[in-house]
Amino acid sequence: MVCPDGKYSLPGSDNVSQCLCPPYSSSVRKSTNVSVCTCNPGYYQVANAGYQLSGWQCQVCQPDDYCYNGLNVTCPPKSHSGPGVSDYMQCACNAGYMNATVQSADSLCQDCPAGSFCTGGGLVEACVANAFSPTQTANSSSCTCNLGYAGVRNAPCVPCASPNYCYGGLVATCPAGTQAANLSWALSNCTCSAGRYGAAGQWAWLFHLLTRRVRALYWPSAGFRRRTRAR
């Protein structure tokens, strides 16, 4: 009797029904020992003393592993898989990572580049024009408009319009009596409006305070009184 492919028989067997390999495993034709049975792709070998023919059985490959020749191997770094995977190329890159330029069982994925986002599966997409993102960005909401542009969560970034300034994609208002030019990005870009004079931007509050102190010291008749300590 010759056992068909994927089976083997114990010595003394005389019926094709006695040609067996453990479930989810196979062997070559004319096999005579269970050692030649190998778990099918997507399965790995585990001990099972209760299984009479072999003392082991095949179990479906676990998530985040791939299984071949009866072995279970962890997916390459920065990647994952579902159950029953049989090859490292079936492992998918995690969010924040893209397919490596040269892929291998040790290096399947690489960091998502700045200015882009990677939602998983190895794909990479660029942020909208005039926006940026750090490396390993996992979703479009982390794309932020460049300085001087307004827009959030990867919405189109539009140039900041006078009299406001824009930082982090948000529109901010200059202090009263000041304004900023188009594409401004900081409070220090705010300058006095036409018909006004004095310090502007982030120093305006300090200039205002110093002016009041000086007037109080030297021009009390102007309505400011100099404070004196009680003796």
Steps between C-alpha positions, in 0.01 A plus 500: 500500500628847412367795700394803297664841532431664833470174698714237668429160657624312801691171444262211428229722353327342203215738423504846349270612778795450735709753308485808723681823587380722785226745397622805307828326407629311197786280376650377176384175332623166643574655842552247779556719807308781664819706511456573130158653559520879506239754603338678207588865434323720756525232772770408751584189699411470870546203732195286572579177687141387455534479122587132445667516161745782556489652847449839340243691298477807278350823630397804300760776493439768764450873428825698452683179393554315174538122480677269255659152523328451835668804658342821626707818454423851621425756228781745422529807726237773452255257337211269591284223353171321543469126578602234248776698326772293328754755373663817642384691192144449627587703811379861467676815619359663812352850490781757487717278280530431128639217287879494511687579180667157522284248686618189685394280791702730728401834347155527349397852603663839554398826669238712327692807372443856621233686305299180454272262689474119492173345614629142481543229243822655367339788312622860531311821419629857492352777715320776310705779344661743749466252789745285694504201736767321707632157410288196598177697455208256497207714379421814305381693807866539604580700185538865610508807278832678464560833676295773335226263383161409648335156505485195727476119467642493146238743369632727222750750642410855394731802527450700818331831419572842652436623768536161670790257546489119481691246707444124514222535243295728728409865436595746775406869536758772551464729806273803466650770282738263324493279194713245318580461131386204291672168581594616852556230762584665835385769740829678434381552140225734624583868444314821568211576268498815286456812717644334810849484646686316775635157567319212340468128516617311801657811660186716485385414852847578642518833319156593631598417860829690485326804351256517792782471755707776337202734481417435864853588604560814297163636393263464796300796375400294199276297722750248632613514860834378618466258785708570809566284801339603826752612763 
